[in-house]
Amino acid sequence: MKNIFSNITFCFTLFILWNSGILLAQMSNLKFERYDVKQGLSSSEIGNMIQDSDGYIWIATGNGLNRYDGFEFQNYLYDSSDSCSISKGEIFGITEKGDYIWMGSTLGILNKYNKITGCFSRYKIYNNDKLWNHSIWDIVADGDSVLWLATERGLVKFDIENEKSTVFETNQGKVDRISIQQNVMYNIHQDINNPNKLFIGTRAGVLIFEKNTLQFSKFKTMPFKKVITDIYQEGKNLIWFSVEDYGIVKINRKSKNLSIYNPANKNPATNFIRKKSKDEYWVGFFDYGLAIFNDKNQEFTFLRDIPTELLNFPVNNCRFYLKTKDDAYCFGTKDGLYISKKRSRLFRHYIFDKHKTKRPVFYFTKDVIEYGDNAYLVSNTYQLPVIVDKKTGKIIDTLSFSKNIHPEFKKLIKDNKNRIWITSDQGFYQIDTIKNEIKTPKIKTNIDISEYSVSDVVNSEQNALFFISNGNSLWKLDTEKDSLISFDEFIKKTGIINIADLDFINQNELLIAAYPVSLKYFISQNKFEKIGGDKKANILKHEWINCGIANGNDILFGYGRKGINIWNEKTNSISILNKESGLESNVIYEFEKDKNDNIWVATNNGLKVLSPENYKLINRFDEEDGLIRNNLGRYWGSTLKLLPSGNMLIGGHGFFTIFNPDSLLKTNSQSDKIEFESLLINGKEKRFDKTLSRETHISIPYKENSFIIKFANLDFDKKSRQKYKYRLLGYEYNWFVTKNNNITFNKIPPGDYKLQLTLNSSENIKSLGIKIIPEWWQTIWFKIFVVLSILGLIYYLYQKRIAYIREKESIKTKFNKKLLESEAQLLQSQMNSHFLFNTLNSIKNYIVKNKTRLAVSYLNNFAILIRKVLNNSEHKFISLEEELETIKLYLSLESLRFEDRFVYNFDVDEGIDPENTQVPPLLLQPFVENAVWHGLLQKEGKGEILISVKKNDNKIQYIITDNGIGRKMAKSIKSKSALNKKNFGLKLSEKRLESLKKIYGLNISFEIIDLYDGDIAKGTKVVVSFEIK
């Protein structure tokens, strides 16, 4: 009884749901983003809007001026402490002229914003030197030097160059109501046909002002004396007016026809009218928000009547309209700014009034197919399928169904015979496209298909449909024979609990994505194969599997919790793509390929597009790009489908969306719309000579070397979460990626840098030079000074040390020199004493032998010699003449002493001047004495000594040649005493020569040469060489 009661209850519920009102639907490709004070506006009440030549949107509000750059709002508010700030009052009229933005306030102040310097100037309006502080509602620029102002008390001409104003009033002393009301002017429009003519909308109709005559006249074609809120001229002949109590009025100036359009049963008060498309116009209503007027069928469509809150339509007082350069629609209302991007309009949303159903929370579009050329057939939960007009989104028809108890219809598909099949929780059915009714098919089968819930179906090119039933059953319908077979027996053997998805790997292979193991079905061979291995240790450990799709040698599996597993058939290996690796979501609902094989992925965080080659994320789309919801699933299920036309379908909660994937992927943001906007230090904007967008190079003191640079992307059609890359050349050469519109730098050292910024996918670079000015102690000159000072100090200390060492060495050298000189004098004294001893011995021999006369003569010559020796020994150098005379005296004494046993001769080069040539004293004497004693005294016969003086370059040579017995013979003679005397004198000479070298740096050397005649010794030659001083 319990089961019967449950079935009756369920059937009754479905019956109620099917008969619960008429389902309504509409199509809209409009989706808006709303901005108010929460998003940064200084006021939600929008008075006017323009887009300047740089791309910024300027918004006049009830509390100052705002500038929107695509990221955030810059508020310009009155500041009593800042003379560069805007004036008080609400802002309405606004226009651009060159590098200036002009705006008027309700307090009658005209403001000028300098886009180069970032400062405001304020101008008061005077009428004959009398202050004219009436609200400025509209501003029109006329040429280079004139502004026309529509004010609360007449028309004002403002001369920009002279900063003078002239007021023109219409009543001119009249006090009747119409004249006074016509003096209240709300808008100005310059006639396209005649630039000297201004159309002026007033509180009591339309006036014409002739600039040549400075006179007002009536616009006779427009008879209504009502408030004119907007004037829009379309071409040369059509003029549209927004008129209080009348809606919109169209006047054909050529035919002078006047047409009035207003919606039935609604307050006709309008704020503006602007062209939307060929036959359509935007109309802003005071009470009903935004509407679209179709001039062809003369119908108004109010966006507030579209049954959804998801598209964020402006449904309240819609005041102003602006179309940006990149085709974004902007609407100013009393409750904020609404923007619809061009990119978002690539999605066409078909909205159902789900509130007409009893269970709107479960109302979901399960599937859509193209139904003829102009319609879609739509399968929704708990409703009969409906036929929807592609263009309008309106329901054309609802399919009929003969059974009293209606199933929940699901998937739609066409077979090879172009028949349409629809699955349900009570089997599957066919659709009669002629009668637009659902009928039970005639199928050859033993299965009672009405007892099965058929969830999914795919169409094979081999004339077969494959169905998933009851979650874990697989059927094959032969569409040629209309026979149905089941694979339940094999499926049960595999242990499959749930079949999630079906997809064709190729014409012969069917992918069965299932839990806990997935399969391949080979259609022509009628066999199954496990994917990932046939063993228990299958590498694909499916968990919460939702979908699968084949791509070449790979199969992608989507899961409800862990992203995507990519299985490669050749290697039997898997790779993982998830949130951590850049997918941005781990909840995967559905896969689909477009005609270019790009893989589209429905997730709980928007729509992702993967490259079929490397599975990299190449694009993403979410609510900011036009999707109604980021979460594209319902109870872990989703509808994402490629239609035969190439368009794609997204099924949603009370709606479905159609889009063209190629068009979406072609829309790219532009790098040339990036602007550097401001530099913040400790949260406060730093001012430069120009605004940052106009600067090419800025300088910052070192104390402000931690800063934030804000930038704008003035592409209002940019995709969501656009990535940018930047680097500061000179500080860091690597690129950094950011999603934000600000870049933070901390403690940048002094130097010259270049900030480069671009879109992550672009090479068009925006640059800004930045110089961090060093403190005085960080400048290069200070560093050079410090280095030079240190070097100078080092050099000074070095020189002091060198001087100290030199002084020390000088003292030491002087001491050593004195020591050597004393040593030389001592040696010379020793030589003199040695010579004296030998001479006295000779005198003694004469006396002993009683040779008195010879002794006296010898003694006289000896005295002369001693005087010369003593005199020469007092000098470091003597003349060569003195040296040779001394040697002659010595030899004469020795010749006398040895009874003329030898003769001596002198040979001096003619090139030598003996008188002026300086030589060391007594340098010859030891060598001459050694020749006499060593060589000649032992010789038999007459001895001979030749003393030659030669000059060779800067050197003098003494050559002492004797014909004595030679050194070898002398050594063999047993005359020990004579030999010892000779040896002593020669040693003293050697020591003296060394002393002279050290003291005077003279290069002195001597050489002894033995002379032979064959083997017989013939004497000795001594060569003494020294430099001339």
LUMSEZA-647156 format. One record per residue (C-alpha): x, y, z; residue in three letters. Coordinates in steps of 0.2 Angstrom, whole numbers, plus 5000, padded with zeros to 4 digits. Each point is the difference from the previous one (the first is absolute). Last residue first. Layout:
LUMSEZA-647156
XYZAla;...
***
This chain:
LUMSEZA-647156
566953074933Lys;500749884987Ile;499549825002Glu;501249865005Phe;501249874992Ser;501649925006Val;501049894989Val;501549905006Val;501249924988Lys;501349885006Thr;501749944993Gly;500849894987Lys;499649825006Ala;500749874989Ile;498749874992Asp;499850104984Gly;500550175004Asp;498950035014Tyr;499250155009Leu;498949965016Asp;498550125001Ile;499450085016Ile;498250094999Glu;499350155010Phe;498350075002Ser;499250165005Ile;498250054997Asn;499950155011Leu;498550015011Gly;500950135011Tyr;500049925017Ile;499749824996Lys;501149984984Lys;501450105009Leu;499949885015Ser;500249854988Glu;501550084992Leu;500850035017Arg;499849825005Lys;500849944984Glu;501450125003Ser;500349955018Leu;500149824994Lys;501350054987Leu;501150095013Gly;500049855012Phe;500449874986Asn;501550104995Lys;500750015017Lys;499749825003Asn;500949964984Leu;501550105005Ala;500149915016Ser;499849834993Lys;501450004987Ser;500049824996Lys;499650024982Ile;498749894994Ser;498650125001Lys;501050134989Ala;500249874986Met;498149984999Lys;499650195001Arg;501150054986Gly;501950024999Ile;500050194995Gly;499650094984Asn;498850125008Asp;498450084993Thr;498950115011Ile;498450054990Ile;498950145009Tyr;498450014991Gln;498850155001Ile;498249994995Lys;498750114993Asn;500249944982Asp;501749915001Asn;501550115005Lys;501749925003Lys;501450035012Val;501649894997Ser;501349965013Ile;501449904992Leu;501349925012Ile;501649934995Glu;501349885008Gly;501949994995Lys;500849835002Gly;499649865011Glu;498250025007Lys;499749975019Gln;499850195003Leu;498950034985Leu;498449905002Gly;499549995018His;500850155008Trp;499950124985Val;498349944993Ala;499350005018Asn;500650185002Glu;499150054984Val;498449915006Phe;500150085017Pro;500450174992Gln;498750024987Leu;498450045011Leu;501050125010Leu;498750144999Pro;498249964992Pro;499950094983Val;499550174993Gln;500550054982Thr;500350184999Asn;501950015000Glu;500249834991Pro;499050054985Asp;499749844991Ile;499849994981Gly;501949994997Glu;500049845009Asp;501349985014Val;501549894998Asp;501350005015Phe;501749915001Asn;501049915013Tyr;501849925000Val;500649865011Phe;501549955009Arg;500550185002Asp;500949985016Glu;498649925010Phe;499750155011Arg;500250124986Leu;498749914990Ser;498949995015Glu;500250195004Leu;499750044981Ser;498549885000Leu;499250095015Tyr;500350174993Leu;499249954983Lys;498549935009Ile;499750165010Thr;500250104983Glu;498749884992Leu;498750035014Glu;500250185000Glu;499850014981Glu;498449895001Leu;499350135011Ser;499549965018Ile;498449925008Phe;499449965017Lys;501350135007His;501050005016Glu;501149854994Ser;500650114986Asn;500950125012Asn;500849865010Leu;500649914984Val;500650154993Lys;501050055015Arg;500749825002Ile;500650014982Leu;500950165002Ile;500849935016Ala;500549844991Phe;500850104987Asn;501150095013Asn;500349835009Leu;500649924984Tyr;501250144997Ser;500749995018Val;500149815000Ala;500950014983Leu;501250125007Arg;500349895015Thr;500349834992Lys;500749935016Asn;499349824996Lys;499050025017Val;499450174995Ile;499449954983Tyr;499149845007Asn;499250125013Lys;499450114986Ile;499249844992Ser;499249955016Asn;499350175002Leu;499149984983Thr;499349835004Asn;499250075016Phe;499450164992Leu;499149894986Phe;499149905014His;499650155010Ser;499250084984Asn;499149844997Met;499449995018Gln;499550184999Ser;499149974984Gln;499149855009Leu;499650125014Leu;499450134988Gln;498949874992Ala;499349945016Glu;499750175006Ser;499150034983Glu;499149845002Leu;499450055018Leu;499550174994Lys;499149924986Lys;499249885012Asn;499450145011Phe;499450104985Lys;499149854994Thr;499249965017Lys;499550185002Ile;499350004983Ser;499249835003Glu;499150075015Lys;499550164990Glu;499449894986Arg;499049895012Ile;499250155008Tyr;499750084983Ala;499349844994Ile;498949985015Arg;499450184998Lys;499749974982Gln;498949855004Tyr;499150095013Leu;499650144988Tyr;499649884986Tyr;498849905012Ile;499250165005Leu;499950064982Gly;499249834996Leu;498850025014Ile;499650174995Ser;499849954982Leu;498849865004Val;499050125011Val;500050134987Phe;499549884987Ile;498649935011Lys;499450185003Phe;500150044981Trp;499049834997Ile;498650065011Thr;499649895015Gln;500550125014Trp;499150144991Trp;498449895000Glu;499749914984Pro;498650044988Ile;499149854995Ile;499750024981Lys;498549924991Ile;499749994982Gly;498349944995Leu;499749874986Ser;498449924992Lys;500549844990Ile;499149924985Asn;500649825002Glu;498449935005Ser;499349845009Ser;500450065017Asn;499450174996Leu;501350145002Thr;501050095012Leu;501850075000Gln;500850105014Leu;501650084995Lys;501350045013Tyr;501450135004Asp;500849985017Gly;499850015019Pro;499549845008Pro;498249945000Ile;499449985017Lys;498349914996Asn;499150004984Phe;498149964999Thr;499149984983Ile;498250044999Asn;498649954988Asn;499949835006Asn;500149834990Lys;501950005001Thr;501449914991Val;501950045003Phe;501350024986Trp;501849975004Asn;501350144997Tyr;499950075018Glu;500850175006Tyr;500650084984Gly;498449954991Leu;498550005012Leu;498949864993Arg;498249984996Tyr;498749874995Lys;498250014999Tyr;498649875002Lys;498250044996Gln;498949935013Arg;498450034990Ser;500250044982Lys;500250174994Lys;498650094991Asp;500250165010Phe;501750024992Asp;500750145010Leu;501149895010Asn;500650115014Ala;501650015011Phe;500550035018Lys;501750015006Ile;500449975018Ile;501550075009Phe;501549965011Ser;501450124994Asn;499250155008Glu;501550055011Lys;501149984985Tyr;499150144991Pro;499049964985Ile;500350054982Ser;498849974985Ile;500249964982His;498749984986Thr;498750105008Glu;498250034993Arg;499249855008Ser;500950055017Leu;499150165000Thr;501250154996Lys;501150105011Asp;500049865013Phe;498849965014Arg;500249865012Lys;498449915004Glu;499849955019Lys;500049825006Gly;501750005008Asn;500750064983Ile;498849974985Leu;500450034982Leu;498650034988Ser;499349954983Glu;501249914989Phe;499049964984Glu;499549844991Ile;499050024985Lys;501449964988Asp;500049825007Ser;498349954992Gln;498949875007Ser;499549854990Asn;498449944992Thr;500449864988Lys;499749865012Leu;498250055003Leu;499650024981Ser;500749824997Asp;499049935014Pro;498350064994Asn;498850025015Phe;498349945005Ile;499450015018Thr;498649905009Phe;498950065014Phe;499049965016Gly;501549925008His;501349984986Gly;500349904984Gly;501550064990Ile;499949984981Leu;501450024987Met;499950074983Asn;500849914985Gly;498349984991Ser;499949825004Pro;499950045019Leu;501549975012Leu;499449965017Lys;500350045018Leu;498649955012Thr;500549975018Ser;499949885014Gly;500750005017Trp;498350045008Tyr;499850154988Arg;501650064991Gly;500750154992Leu;500550095016Asn;500650174993Asn;498350064996Arg;499250114987Ile;501549994989Leu;500450174993Gly;501950035001Asp;499950065019Glu;498949845003Glu;501449894995Asp;501049954984Phe;501749924999Arg;501349994987Asn;501649914994Ile;500149885015Leu;501449884995Lys;499449824994Tyr;501649984990Asn;499349974982Glu;498150015002Pro;500350175009Ser;498750025014Leu;498650125002Val;499250035017Lys;498250065004Leu;499650065017Gly;500549965018Asn;498949855003Asn;500649924984Thr;499549984982Ala;501549954989Val;500350054982Trp;501349904991Ile;500650084984Asn;499749884985Asp;499850144987Asn;498249954998Lys;499750025019Asp;500349865012Lys;498949975015Glu;500449955018Phe;498850005015Glu;499950025019Tyr;501750035007Ile;500350055018Val;501850035003Asn;500150184994Ser;501350134995Glu;500849884987Leu;501750075004Gly;501049855007Ser;499350025018Glu;498250014994Lys;500149844991Asn;500849914985Leu;500849835004Ile;501049884989Ser;499649824997Ile;501049854993Ser;499549864989Asn;501550054989Thr;499149984983Lys;498250035007Glu;500450165009Asn;498850045014Trp;499750195005Ile;499350015017Asn;499050175002Ile;499550095016Gly;500049925017Lys;498250025008Arg;498649974988Gly;501149924987Tyr;500350024981Gly;500949864990Phe;501050044985Leu;500549864988Ile;501650024990Asp;500649924984Asn;499150124990Gly;498850105011Asn;498649905008Ala;498850075012Ile;499449955018Gly;498750065012Cys;499550015018Asn;501149885010Ile;499850025019Trp;501549885003Glu;500849904986His;501649915005Lys;500750004982Leu;501649905003Ile;499149845000Asn;500849895014Ala;498649874998Lys;500749954983Lys;499350034983Asp;500950164997Gly;499750194999Gly;498449994990Ile;499149835000Lys;499649924983Glu;498349964993Phe;499549904985Lys;498750024986Asn;501349984986Gln;499350144989Ser;499550115016Ile;501649985010Phe;499550065017Tyr;501350085011Lys;499750005019Leu;500250105016Ser;500249925017Val;499350055017Pro;499050094994Tyr;499650044982Ala;500650094985Ala;499549894985Ile;501050054985Leu;499349934983Leu;501249944987Glu;499649964982Asn;499750184993Gln;501450075011Asn;500150035019Ile;498250035001Phe;499350075016Asp;498949935014Leu;499850075018Asp;499749965018Ala;499749815000Ile;499849955019Asn;500349855010Ile;501149904988Ile;500549835007Gly;500749944984Thr;498949855000Lys;498450115001Lys;500550094984Ile;500149844991Phe;498349945004Glu;499250174998Asp;500650034982Phe;498250024994Ser;499349994983Ile;498750114991Leu;499349974982Ser;499450154990Asp;500749904984Lys;500950154992Glu;500250095017Thr;500849865009Asp;499850055018Leu;501449955012Lys;499750005018Trp;501250025015Leu;499549985018Ser;500850085016Asn;499150165003Gly;498349944998Asn;500250014981Ser;501450074989Ile;499549994982Phe;501049974984Phe;499350044983Leu;500549904985Ala;500150034981Asn;501949984999Gln;500350185001Glu;499649985019Ser;498850125009Asn;500250035019Val;498749985014Val;499950055018Asp;498849985015Ser;498849864996Val;499049965016Ser;499349824997Tyr;498349935003Glu;499350074984Ser;501449904990Ile;499149845003Asp;501449904992Ile;499649854989Asn;500450114985Thr;499450054982Lys;499650195003Ile;498450094994Lys;500350175007Pro;498850085013Thr;499550184994Lys;500450185004Ile;499150134990Glu;500550144989Asn;498749944987Lys;501350004985Ile;501649985011Thr;499349845008Asp;501149985014Ile;500649825005Gln;500149935018Tyr;501249935013Phe;499849915016Gly;499050065015Gln;501350125008Asp;500150084983Ser;501050004984Thr;499550094984Ile;500249944982Trp;499950114985Ile;500049914983Arg;501250074987Asn;500249824993Lys;501849995006Asn;499450045018Asp;499650165008Lys;500250035018Ile;499150085015Leu;500549965019Lys;498850025015Lys;498249995002Phe;499249975017Glu;498549894997Pro;498250054998His;498649915007Ile;498550034990Asn;500749934984Lys;499750084983Ser;501450125000Phe;500050174991Ser;501550104996Leu;499950185005Thr;500050144987Asp;500850164995Ile;500850045016Ile;500850174999Lys;501950015000Gly;499950154987Thr;501249944987Lys;500249825002Lys;498149975003Asp;499749875013Val;499149834998Ile;499649925016Val;500349835008Pro;498749965014Leu;500450065017Gln;500749925016Tyr;501850024994Thr;500350094984Asn;500349944982Ser;500150134987Val;499749994982Leu;500850154992Tyr;499350114986Ala;500450104984Asn;500849884988Asp;499249845005Gly;500049935018Tyr;501850025005Glu;500249895016Ile;500050055018Val;500249895016Asp;499849995019Lys;499450185003Thr;499750005019Phe;498550045012Tyr;500449915016Phe;500050165011Val;498550064990Pro;498949865008Arg;498250064996Lys;500450074984Thr;499550184994Lys;501550065011His;501149924987Lys;499750144988Asp;501149944986Phe;501550104994Ile;500949964983Tyr;501750085002His;501050054985Arg;501950015004Phe;501050104988Leu;499350155009Arg;501249975015Ser;501450054988Arg;499250164995Lys;500050055019Lys;498450055008Ser;500350135014Ile;498750075013Tyr;500450155011Leu;499150035016Gly;498350015009Asp;499350164992Lys;500649944983Thr;501450024988Gly;500149874986Phe;501649954991Cys;500049884985Tyr;501749944995Ala;500450024981Asp;501950025001Asp;499950194998Lys;498750015013Thr;498150024999Lys;499350115012Leu;498250025007Tyr;499250105013Phe;498650015013Arg;499349825003Cys;498950025016Asn;499849825005Asn;500149834990Val;501950004995Pro;500249824996Phe;501049895011Asn;500049844988Leu;499749885015Leu;498450095006Glu;499049904987Thr;498250004992Pro;500350134987Ile;498750145005Asp;501350115007Arg;500850014983Leu;498550094994Phe;499649974982Thr;499150144991Phe;499149974984Glu;499850114985Gln;500149854988Asn;501350084989Lys;500650135013Asp;500549865012Asn;500250095017Phe;501249915012Ile;499750055019Ala;501150055014Leu;499350055017Gly;498149995004Tyr;499750165010Asp;501050144991Phe;500249904984Phe;501649994990Gly;499749964981Val;501249904990Trp;499549994982Tyr;499749864987Glu;499750004982Asp;501749994993Lys;500949985017Ser;500150095016Lys;499750194997Lys;499750115015Arg;498650065010Ile;500150095016Phe;499150045017Asn;498249944997Thr;498450035009Ala;498749894992Pro;499349935017Asn;499449834995Lys;498349924994Asn;500549994982Ala;501750064995Pro;500350164991Asn;500350064983Tyr;499650164992Ile;500350044981Ser;500150174992Leu;500150024981Asn;500950154994Lys;500349914983Ser;501850065000Lys;500250035018Arg;499449835005Asn;499650025018Ile;500049855013Lys;499350025017Val;500449895015Ile;499049985015Gly;498650135001Tyr;499850055018Asp;501750085001Glu;500850004983Val;501649914993Ser;500350074983Phe;500549924984Trp;500650094984Ile;500049924983Leu;500450094984Asn;501950034999Lys;500649845009Gly;499349955016Glu;499950155012Gln;499849965018Tyr;499250135013Ile;499749955018Asp;499150055015Thr;498750124992Ile;498850055014Val;498350044992Lys;499350144989Lys;499649894986Phe;500050084982Pro;501549924992Met;499950054982Thr;500050185005Lys;501750005008Phe;499850175008Lys;501350144998Ser;501550075010Phe;501250134994Gln;501950025000Leu;499950064982Thr;501449894994Asn;499949875014Lys;498149974996Glu;499249915015Phe;498649884997Ile;498849965014Leu;499149835005Val;498749985013Gly;499550075016Ala;501449945013Arg;501250034986Thr;500949904987Gly;501150114989Ile;500449974982Phe;501550114994Leu;500250074983Lys;501650074993Asn;500649824996Pro;498549984987Asn;499749834994Asn;500749905015Ile;499150125012Asp;500950035016Gln;499149925015His;499850085017Ile;499149935015Asn;499150055016Tyr;499550184998Met;498950095013Val;499750164990Asn;498649914992Gln;499149995017Gln;500050185002Ile;499350044983Ser;498749865002Ile;499550075018Arg;499750184995Asp;501350125007Val;500750084985Lys;501550115003Gly;501149934986Gln;499249835002Asn;501349904989Thr;501650055010Glu;501750014992Phe;501550015012Val;501850044994Thr;501549935009Ser;501850055000Lys;501649895002Glu;500850104986Asn;500749854991Glu;498549885005Ile;498650124996Asp;498549935009Phe;498350034991Lys;498649975013Val;498249954996Leu;498650045013Gly;499649995018Arg;500249825006Glu;501549984988Thr;500449934983Ala;501850054997Leu;500850034983Trp;501949995000Leu;501050104988Val;501950014995Ser;500549864989Asp;498449964991Gly;498349995009Asp;500149895016Ala;498349955007Val;499650005018Ile;498449945009Asp;499250035017Trp;500950145008Ile;499050065016Ser;499950185003His;501450115008Asn;500050154989Trp;501050135009Leu;499750184993Lys;501350084989Asp;498850014986Asn;499549825002Asn;501449915008Tyr;500549815001Ile;501349955013Lys;501549904993Tyr;500949865010Arg;501749924994Ser;500349825004Phe;501749915000Cys;500749844993Gly;501450084991Thr;499849944983Ile;498149955001Lys;499650185005Asn;498349995008Tyr;498950164997Lys;498550045011Asn;498650114997Leu;499150055017Ile;498150034999Gly;499649915017Leu;499349854991Thr;501749974992Ser;500750014983Gly;501449904992Met;501450034988Trp;501349874996Ile;501650074993Tyr;501449944989Asp;499050044984Gly;498250045004Lys;499049875010Glu;498250015006Thr;499050005016Ile;498450075006Gly;499349915016Phe;501150025016Ile;499350025017Glu;500750145011Gly;501750065006Lys;501450044989Ser;501449884994Ile;501750005008Ser;501650094995Cys;499850135014Ser;500249865013Asp;499550045018Ser;498250024996Ser;499949834992Asp;498649974988Tyr;500049824992Leu;500849924986Tyr;499849815002Asn;501049884990Gln;499049844996Phe;500749834997Glu;500649874988Phe;499350054983Gly;500750185001Asp;498550095008Tyr;500150185005Arg;498850085012Asn;499450185003Leu;499250065016Gly;498649945011Asn;498449994990Gly;500949934986Thr;500950054983Ala;500949854993Ile;501650014989Trp;500449844991Ile;501850004995Tyr;500549954982Gly;501450134997Asp;498850104988Ser;498750025015Asp;498549895003Gln;498550105006Ile;498749975014Met;498650105008Asn;499150025017Gly;500249835008Ile;499349975017Glu;501049865008Ser;501250135008Ser;501950005003Ser;500149844989Leu;501249875008Gly;499349834998Gln;498950015015Lys;499550184995Val;499249934984Asp;500549894986Tyr;498949874990Arg;500749884988Glu;498749974986Phe;499549854989Lys;499250034983Leu;499849864988Asn;498249995004Ser;498749874995Met;498349985007Gln;499049865008Ala;498349975008Leu;499349845007Leu;498150005002Ile;499449955017Gly;500149855011Ser;499349854990Asn;501649904998Trp;500550035018Leu;498349945007Ile;500149844989Phe;501849975006Leu;499450015018Thr;498549894997Phe;501249874992Cys;501250015015Phe;498549985013Thr;499349854990Ile;501749925000Asn;500350035018Ser;498249935005Phe;500349844989Ile;501749985009Asn;499350025017Lys;498549884996Met;
***
